């Protein structure tokens, strides 16, 4: 299982890591990365519209151990 992680860095602020809430898990890395990229774009657009300057961003997925 995989979970989405998106890191957004803005001018004048520390970089922040975002996870989905409520947490969702994906069966494949490819499916997860596709969702992560979309979430990254949404976050960048939202912060930019609110006047923040996004200096860097990264989307990826982390494997979540299944018990």
C-alpha positions in Angstrom: 0.0 0.0 0.0 1.2 3.5 -0.8 0.3 6.9 0.6 0.7 10.4 -1.1 3.3 12.9 0.2 3.6 16.4 -1.2 6.2 18.9 0.0 5.7 22.6 -0.7 8.3 25.3 -0.1 7.3 29.0 0.0 9.3 32.1 0.2 9.7 33.2 3.8 8.3 29.9 5.2 9.7 26.5 6.0 8.9 23.6 3.7 5.8 21.8 4.6 4.9 18.1 4.0 1.2 17.4 3.2 -0.6 14.1 3.4 -4.2 13.3 2.4 -6.8 13.8 5.0 -8.5 11.5 5.5 -5.6 9.2 4.7 -6.0 7.2 1.5 -3.9 4.3 0.4 -3.2 3.0 -3.1 -2.3 -0.4 -4.3 0.4 0.5 -6.7 3.2 3.1 -6.8 2.2 4.3 -10.3 -1.4 5.0 -9.2 -0.2 6.8 -6.1 2.3 9.0 -8.0 -0.4 10.0 -10.5 -2.6 11.2 -7.6 0.4 12.9 -5.9 1.2 14.9 -9.0 -2.4 16.1 -9.2 -2.4 17.1 -5.5 0.8 18.9 -6.0 -0.6 21.0 -8.8 -3.7 21.8 -6.8 -1.7 22.9 -3.8 0.6 25.1 -5.9 -2.4 26.7 -7.6 -4.2 27.3 -4.3 -1.2 28.9 -2.6 -0.3 31.0 -5.6 -3.9 32.3 -5.8 -3.6 33.4 -2.2 -0.5 35.4 -2.8 2.2 33.0 -1.7 5.4 32.5 -3.8 6.1 28.8 -4.1 9.8 28.3 -4.5 9.9 24.5 -4.7 7.7 21.5 -4.6 7.9 17.7 -4.7 5.4 14.9 -4.9 6.1 11.3 -4.2 4.6 8.2 -2.5 5.7 6.4 0.6 5.2 2.7 1.1 3.0 2.0 4.1 3.6 -1.4 5.7 0.7 -3.7 5.7 0.2 -5.6 8.9 
